[in-house]
Amino acid sequence: MNIHIPAARPEDEKASSLQRPTQEQAEDAIRTLLLWAGDDPNREGLLDTPKRVAKAYREWFCGYEEDPVELLARSFEEVEGYDEMVLLRDIRVESMCEHHMCPIIGKAHIAYLPNGRVVGISKLARVVEAFGKRLQIQEKLTAQVANVINDVLKPKGVAVVFEAVHQCMTTRGVHKTGVSMVTSRMLGAFRDDASTRREFLSMIQGSRGAGGEG
């Protein structure tokens, strides 16, 4: 087992230093939004809504409590020389657009070429969730997942593809349904070697099409 923990990223340090409001302050803010929407937060059906929404926010944004670097820190060297592609497909993605706070729903595909050590596959899914359960844009989310795998595991290459539906586009604004966004980040061999990149893309081809709600 080999453990490598890079220095904390500046944005992670900044987020961890922010003062979290109290439960009461959060609930007061939600009552204000209910009033802004045009309803009465004191009517029967909405009395417990601020508490429920505050609880839901803790779940939707639990990624701020996770350290993706620590998730990948424990890796294994007893791999019998295995150096072929490791691919985890169809990882469900649930995130939130940082511009309108609307859901981003889809799936991710992650591959890497081991360089003497591997990580438990559940950790790859948890890294997606750790970054996804934050206010995000898809481009940044894609880069964050690829970069942390590359930084911690030091593989020969990393490939990440995200496919998602953005409800800030489907439920407001242009109201265009049936549209998904695809982003990718290729590092190392996946960027430099066209055949390696083609192999990865062919292996995820059958999964194409965002696996979320429209």
C-alpha positions as semicolon CSV with decimal commas, in nm:
position;residue;x (nm);y (nm);z (nm)
1;M;0,000;0,000;0,000
2;N;0,127;0,345;-0,091
3;I;-0,021;0,672;0,031
4;H;0,035;1,001;-0,147
5;I;-0,159;1,308;-0,034
6;P;-0,102;1,626;-0,237
7;A;-0,130;1,967;-0,076
8;A;-0,482;2,104;-0,035
9;R;-0,611;2,306;-0,328
10;P;-0,670;2,680;-0,261
11;E;-1,042;2,656;-0,340
12;D;-1,084;2,373;-0,087
13;E;-0,911;2,574;0,184
14;K;-1,130;2,876;0,111
15;A;-1,451;2,671;0,128
16;S;-1,352;2,509;0,457
17;S;-1,287;2,850;0,615
18;L;-1,637;2,984;0,549
19;Q;-1,867;3,027;0,848
20;R;-2,173;2,803;0,816
21;P;-2,501;2,971;0,923
22;T;-2,706;2,814;1,200
23;Q;-3,005;2,590;1,131
24;E;-3,233;2,873;1,242
25;Q;-3,070;3,120;1,000
26;A;-3,104;2,872;0,715
27;E;-3,472;2,817;0,789
28;D;-3,532;3,194;0,807
29;A;-3,373;3,233;0,464
30;I;-3,602;2,964;0,322
31;R;-3,909;3,141;0,467
32;T;-3,793;3,456;0,288
33;L;-3,773;3,266;-0,041
34;L;-4,124;3,127;0,013
35;L;-4,248;3,483;0,056
36;W;-4,051;3,588;-0,253
37;A;-4,222;3,309;-0,449
38;G;-4,557;3,458;-0,348
39;D;-4,677;3,213;-0,083
40;D;-4,737;3,226;0,291
41;P;-4,472;3,032;0,490
42;N;-4,714;3,022;0,785
43;R;-4,986;2,827;0,608
44;E;-5,031;2,466;0,715
45;G;-4,868;2,301;0,414
46;L;-4,552;2,511;0,442
47;L;-4,497;2,519;0,817
48;D;-4,232;2,244;0,812
49;T;-4,097;2,324;0,466
50;P;-3,801;2,538;0,587
51;K;-3,682;2,253;0,810
52;R;-3,722;1,997;0,530
53;V;-3,542;2,214;0,275
54;A;-3,253;2,285;0,512
55;K;-3,215;1,912;0,572
56;A;-3,229;1,845;0,197
57;Y;-2,956;2,104;0,138
58;R;-2,724;1,923;0,377
59;E;-2,777;1,608;0,168
60;W;-2,755;1,777;-0,174
61;F;-2,432;1,954;-0,080
62;C;-2,265;1,689;0,135
63;G;-1,968;1,699;-0,103
64;Y;-1,832;1,996;0,088
65;E;-1,778;1,759;0,382
66;E;-1,576;1,511;0,172
67;D;-1,207;1,527;0,082
68;P;-1,159;1,361;-0,261
69;V;-0,784;1,332;-0,200
70;E;-0,837;1,126;0,114
71;L;-1,085;0,904;-0,070
72;L;-0,810;0,803;-0,314
73;A;-0,523;0,797;-0,065
74;R;-0,540;0,423;0,003
75;S;-0,422;0,234;-0,304
76;F;-0,292;-0,118;-0,366
77;E;0,032;-0,229;-0,527
78;E;-0,033;-0,606;-0,540
79;V;-0,177;-0,607;-0,892
80;E;0,036;-0,885;-1,054
81;G;0,173;-0,632;-1,302
82;Y;-0,171;-0,533;-1,433
83;D;-0,130;-0,223;-1,650
84;E;-0,432;-0,228;-1,880
85;M;-0,721;0,014;-1,866
86;V;-0,944;0,026;-1,558
87;L;-1,285;0,165;-1,654
88;L;-1,590;0,243;-1,441
89;R;-1,891;0,328;-1,655
90;D;-2,232;0,479;-1,592
91;I;-2,164;0,641;-1,253
92;R;-2,480;0,833;-1,166
93;V;-2,419;1,205;-1,129
94;E;-2,638;1,430;-0,916
95;S;-2,513;1,784;-0,894
96;M;-2,646;2,140;-0,877
97;C;-2,583;2,425;-1,120
98;E;-2,404;2,709;-0,944
99;H;-2,573;2,972;-1,163
100;H;-2,940;2,885;-1,097
101;M;-2,917;2,612;-0,830
102;C;-3,104;2,371;-1,057
103;P;-3,025;1,996;-1,075
104;I;-2,766;1,851;-1,310
105;I;-2,847;1,482;-1,361
106;G;-2,651;1,234;-1,570
107;K;-2,364;0,990;-1,559
108;A;-1,986;0,977;-1,566
109;H;-1,732;0,737;-1,715
110;I;-1,384;0,720;-1,561
111;A;-1,079;0,528;-1,683
112;Y;-0,715;0,521;-1,586
113;L;-0,404;0,326;-1,679
114;P;-0,240;0,198;-1,358
115;N;0,122;0,278;-1,294
116;G;0,197;0,007;-1,037
117;R;-0,105;0,059;-0,813
118;V;-0,484;0,067;-0,825
119;V;-0,763;0,204;-0,609
120;G;-1,090;0,042;-0,501
121;I;-1,349;0,112;-0,769
122;S;-1,604;0,241;-0,518
123;K;-1,361;0,524;-0,444
124;L;-1,392;0,646;-0,804
125;A;-1,769;0,672;-0,765
126;R;-1,726;0,849;-0,431
127;V;-1,490;1,103;-0,588
128;V;-1,760;1,185;-0,844
129;E;-2,008;1,233;-0,560
130;A;-1,767;1,438;-0,348
131;F;-1,721;1,692;-0,627
132;G;-2,073;1,653;-0,767
133;K;-2,252;1,726;-0,440
134;R;-2,143;2,088;-0,457
135;L;-2,246;2,392;-0,657
136;Q;-2,089;2,321;-0,995
137;I;-2,055;2,378;-1,364
138;Q;-2,002;2,060;-1,563
139;E;-1,674;2,168;-1,719
140;K;-1,518;2,232;-1,379
141;L;-1,660;1,910;-1,235
142;T;-1,507;1,707;-1,519
143;A;-1,165;1,866;-1,471
144;Q;-1,172;1,828;-1,091
145;V;-1,241;1,454;-1,107
146;A;-0,971;1,390;-1,368
147;N;-0,714;1,609;-1,196
148;V;-0,748;1,457;-0,850
149;I;-0,718;1,102;-0,986
150;N;-0,410;1,207;-1,180
151;D;-0,256;1,389;-0,882
152;V;-0,310;1,114;-0,626
153;L;-0,272;0,788;-0,820
154;K;-0,003;0,911;-1,061
155;P;-0,130;0,678;-1,338
156;K;-0,007;0,662;-1,696
157;G;-0,327;0,831;-1,805
158;V;-0,675;0,938;-1,698
159;A;-0,992;0,979;-1,902
160;V;-1,318;1,127;-1,773
161;V;-1,642;1,185;-1,963
162;F;-1,955;1,342;-1,814
163;E;-2,295;1,334;-1,985
164;A;-2,573;1,526;-1,815
165;V;-2,903;1,708;-1,846
166;H;-2,915;2,058;-1,699
167;Q;-3,252;2,155;-1,559
168;C;-3,156;2,523;-1,564
169;M;-3,199;2,478;-1,941
170;T;-3,492;2,234;-1,951
171;T;-3,722;2,387;-1,687
172;R;-3,648;2,759;-1,734
173;G;-3,496;2,997;-1,987
174;V;-3,498;2,837;-2,332
175;H;-3,697;2,532;-2,208
176;K;-3,516;2,290;-2,440
177;T;-3,578;1,929;-2,339
178;G;-3,398;1,623;-2,473
179;V;-3,065;1,807;-2,471
180;S;-2,762;1,668;-2,288
181;M;-2,417;1,814;-2,239
182;V;-2,102;1,606;-2,284
183;T;-1,765;1,710;-2,142
184;S;-1,435;1,523;-2,131
185;R;-1,084;1,552;-1,996
186;M;-0,799;1,333;-2,121
187;L;-0,464;1,324;-1,946
188;G;-0,140;1,135;-2,011
189;A;-0,173;0,841;-2,248
190;F;-0,538;0,918;-2,321
191;R;-0,439;1,259;-2,454
192;D;-0,116;1,157;-2,626
193;D;-0,208;0,816;-2,772
194;A;-0,497;0,819;-3,020
195;S;-0,544;0,440;-3,005
196;T;-0,577;0,444;-2,624
197;R;-0,829;0,726;-2,649
198;R;-1,027;0,540;-2,916
199;E;-1,033;0,225;-2,702
200;F;-1,178;0,420;-2,410
201;L;-1,440;0,595;-2,624
202;S;-1,545;0,269;-2,788
203;M;-1,588;0,104;-2,447
204;I;-1,827;0,374;-2,328
205;Q;-2,006;0,418;-2,662
206;G;-2,290;0,183;-2,566
207;S;-2,365;0,403;-2,265
208;R;-2,393;0,729;-2,455
209;G;-2,697;0,942;-2,381
210;A;-2,749;1,113;-2,045
211;G;-2,898;0,879;-1,790
212;G;-3,102;1,138;-1,609
213;E;-3,426;1,326;-1,609
214;G;-3,516;1,568;-1,882
